[in-house]
Amino acid sequence: MKSLLVLALVGVFSSSAFAMPPYLAKFKAAYPAASAIAKCTVCHNGTGYKERNDYAKDLAANGHNFAAIEGFDSDVDGFTNLAEITAGKLPGNADSHPAQ
């Protein structure tokens, strides 16, 4: 009985650890060529992914509409979000930008 409970708990926690957030799925659908950056770090800083970056904040403030913020420079690095995404760079990380 105890081992059955342990297996059930492992199943619950492992399935949630690999769950794809709905906004990441929408990002992948909107930018299929950007698969290299289509990860949690598009919208989150650091490890644990609790802190949202400025790209995620702009996205939330604009109704989670990716097209609405393509012209923004969320990380204030001199490149639009779309230019960064197209170049395979993270639009919420000022250290990740196209070559100048």
Residue pairs with C-beta under 8 A, 6 or more apart in sequence:
21 40
23 43
23 59
23 64
24 38
24 39
24 40
24 42
24 43
26 64
26 66
27 34
27 38
27 42
27 66
28 34
28 35
28 38
30 66
30 67
31 38
31 66
31 85
33 86
34 85
34 86
34 88
36 88
37 85
37 88
37 89
37 90
40 49
41 49
41 90
41 93
42 55
42 56
42 90
42 91
42 92
43 52
43 53
43 55
43 56
43 59
43 92
44 50
44 51
44 52
44 53
44 56
45 51
45 52
45 53
45 92
45 93
52 60
53 74
53 75
53 92
53 93
54 74
54 75
54 76
54 92
55 69
55 74
55 75
55 81
55 90
55 91
55 92
56 92
57 74
58 69
58 72
58 74
58 81
59 65
59 66
59 69
62 68
62 69
69 81
70 80
70 81
70 82
70 85
71 80
71 81
71 82
72 80
72 81
73 79
73 80
73 81
74 81
74 91
74 92
75 84
75 90
75 91
75 92
75 93
75 94
75 96
75 97
76 94
77 84
77 94
77 95
77 97
78 97
78 100
79 87
79 89
79 97
79 98
81 91
83 98
84 90
84 91
84 96
84 97
84 98
85 91
87 97
87 98
89 96
89 97
89 98
90 96
